[in-house]
Amino acid sequence: MKLKKNIVLITTVLMMATLPTLAKDKMTKIVYQCDFPNPKRVHLMINTLNNVVKHYQSTLEDYELDVVVLGPCLQYIMKDYKGTGFVKKPYIDHGGPTGKGTMGRLKSLLLTAGDNLKIIACRNTMKKKHVKEVQIEDFSEFTPSGIIKIVDLQNDGYAYIKIM
């Protein structure tokens, strides 16, 4: 009887000791929808992405950020606009809070976040606007449909964020 109580006690202590480890294995997953042309909204989105990255890096928590880019927001991840339905705007290369433009800030964020951040371009928008893969920045991944990608990620437990 005493042996059985000791086994139960030891098992309980071991299980309790592993609970903090199990809690740290939790990964926070967030998907941002970027479908707007307004550079102020894009800068606000980048600000919030920076805040998320800083927070999770300072707490050493696992996180994954996916930014699904569709519609007019596609212009922010393009490197060549020739023959497309987009025209390169000055705010992409300069301006904004750091003066580096939206592209400079986005590239800086990608360096900071590393593999925790994915930029995903919508092929439906690319097709509609005659944008080829080679015209999109190399850091980008692709999805057939931006909206369906967002729905799939939400079904996989991602929190949904859209900057208004």
Secondary structure, 3 states (H helix, E strand, C coil): CHHHHHHHHHHHHHHHHHHHHHHHCCEEEEEEEECCCCHHHHHHHHHHHHHHHHHHHHHCCEEEEEEEECHHHHHHHECCCCCCCCCCCHHHCCECCCCEHHHHHHHHHHHHHHHHEEEEEEHHHHHHCCCCHHHECCCEEEECCHHHHHHHHHHCCCEEECCC
